[in-house]
Amino acid sequence: MKWCMEEHQEDIKCKFVRDIGPAGCWIQSHRELFCGEVTGPAFLQMDSKTQLHVIKDYLEGESDEARDVFLFIFEYPEELDTFISNCLDEQGLKVHAMFCE
């Protein structure tokens, strides 16, 4: 799975989309902190045309599921807490994350 954003994606204006890359790179470089499964956003696997479409859907609120493609999903709640503490609180990144039992 790709965890970091490609160069052409850096000009995206939505902060939560721009911050997916640095958050994914942080997870990748701190894998030792996670024993459970961590799934990166499906957004990072999409081609640029599809990415633009899902961003538009999200911003227009056309789909309740539109947010799902931007989610980091953690197996354990304490690992989600670690991610939030480091990426959101310390780095000020804005990303969507959840844990799934």
Secondary structure in CASP SS format (residue, H / E / C, confidence):
PFRMAT SS
TARGET T0000
AUTHOR 0000-0000-0000
METHOD secondary structure of the structure
MODEL  1
M C 1.00
K C 1.00
W C 1.00
C C 1.00
M C 1.00
E C 1.00
E H 1.00
H H 1.00
Q H 1.00
E H 1.00
D H 1.00
I C 1.00
K C 1.00
C C 1.00
K H 1.00
F H 1.00
V H 1.00
R H 1.00
D C 1.00
I H 1.00
G H 1.00
P H 1.00
A H 1.00
G H 1.00
C H 1.00
W H 1.00
I H 1.00
Q H 1.00
S H 1.00
H C 1.00
R H 1.00
E H 1.00
L H 1.00
F C 1.00
C C 1.00
G C 1.00
E C 1.00
V E 1.00
T E 1.00
G C 1.00
P C 1.00
A H 1.00
F H 1.00
L H 1.00
Q H 1.00
M C 1.00
D C 1.00
S H 1.00
K H 1.00
T H 1.00
Q H 1.00
L H 1.00
H H 1.00
V H 1.00
I H 1.00
K H 1.00
D H 1.00
Y H 1.00
L H 1.00
E H 1.00
G C 1.00
E C 1.00
S C 1.00
D C 1.00
E C 1.00
A H 1.00
R H 1.00
D H 1.00
V H 1.00
F H 1.00
L E 1.00
F E 1.00
I E 1.00
F E 1.00
E C 1.00
Y C 1.00
P H 1.00
E H 1.00
E H 1.00
L H 1.00
D H 1.00
T H 1.00
F H 1.00
I H 1.00
S H 1.00
N H 1.00
C H 1.00
L H 1.00
D H 1.00
E H 1.00
Q C 1.00
G C 1.00
L C 1.00
K C 1.00
V C 1.00
H E 1.00
A E 1.00
M E 1.00
F E 1.00
C C 1.00
E C 1.00
END
